[in-house]
């Protein structure tokens, strides 16, 4: 075995080949379970990038994003290696659950342990066999159940390399995101492996716009990382960047009547929703805490006191923000008019 060999699950991945590998996971009672991955390796083997989805088992957009990327002919021009892991939490996907059978969150279980809980064991297998062998990662997420996220990239904006890639991705918003203990991104950072998070849509749903932005964005990152041929873009979308965001919580319980939608620009102290008491005439205002853009919101009309209902990213210049969002909205409409999956049309 040579030092340049890529070995996953004891299998050597040859240069210029595409192979499937099933990594053995802890059994569920007496049922064998595998982590399915697909590796595409060019003749130039580095950099190595992993693209993962469904670390939370109810977050499905990323599974479809990876499926579509794998079908693109442009990957025949790949310089480097891509490791696709479309369903990391296979247990959660089977039960349509965010969590594992032990009710633990896989994305709070890294780096994991071979002698720990099932979540800890899966985290260790995934990190040791895949993540640790990579130079970069792209982890695909949606909002949690009954919430929805505007397409956004979360990364460390103080890292020039990841910020450059985040801008190349082309999502409407880039959000500075602090590391969380036990998360895949935190463990990657600790090991010198930068990881970008793409957050878009809601759990247990396919969102076509979010999927298309995700496919195009990943191809953009691969181009920016010199893994695919670069193209001259006609015009450019500059994302809204924000270092501060806040979840607004319901001050009362009742029925929420929203005034502002996902992606809307809001001004400080502007009314963005009302909470109405269903058996009374009282109505309570929800106000924007600062100028910004709504990047996440609850999808349930019933709220309890303390529920998170709006996620707002702070942005000072609202005129610039509004112009940028109009650009992204127009681009989404254009994509829906001529989008084709079997060609490179979506990525030129």
C-alpha angles and dihedrals in degrees: 000000000000126000090244093057118113110218121187121176090349092304121119112224108217123221115263093018140112117214141170121230129186113204113206114241131189111292120254100228099307096334115108113229129197136193105227117214135171122210124199113189125186125206087259098060103196145106098047116205128183122206113196136182141177097035077146104050097220095053102096109162092084093057090060093042090057093045091055095045092053090057095055116112091215090077087075085075093054120144107196132007135299123197112197118202103175097170113032096160098049091165093056093047090053091055098033088241132138090219141057124257089268089056092245124137109241090207090062095048104074138154083024133192134246089225099043135086122312089264091052092048093050091047091054094048093049094045098043098042099040120005098046090057094054137089095207140011136204114198118194122214144160130204118282121269116309093009132094132210129210107234105275142156118228118201146129102286090195089067106085093202097053092040089055090051092045090055091048091053091070103217116151094248137034112198125194105233126194118221120261121215112256095015123132091239093052092051090046090052090049089053095045095254112127115216128192121204121215110200117187139145130352138298121275092013137096112225110194096202092049091049094050093048088049095051093046092043095054091049088050090053092049089051092048089049090054092246094117131029113278122235133205106250122217103229122339136242115224110201124226107255123206134177096188131055135162138195111227113217129207113260091198139024122250143077116332118223108193123212097178128050136210109292095021121137114237135193127221111278092007115144108250099169146352129227110214124195105235095214098036141042098248118120127186128201126230110208131198109249093212143349111293149096131289107245099167138020144171117261096202119093092207115076135181124210107278096024115140106243109162132028111201127188114210116239124166106204106058095181091058091044092051093049091050093050091049088053092052092046092051090049091051090053091050091050092052090053098058108011115148125179102201100060140048090256092111094055104043 
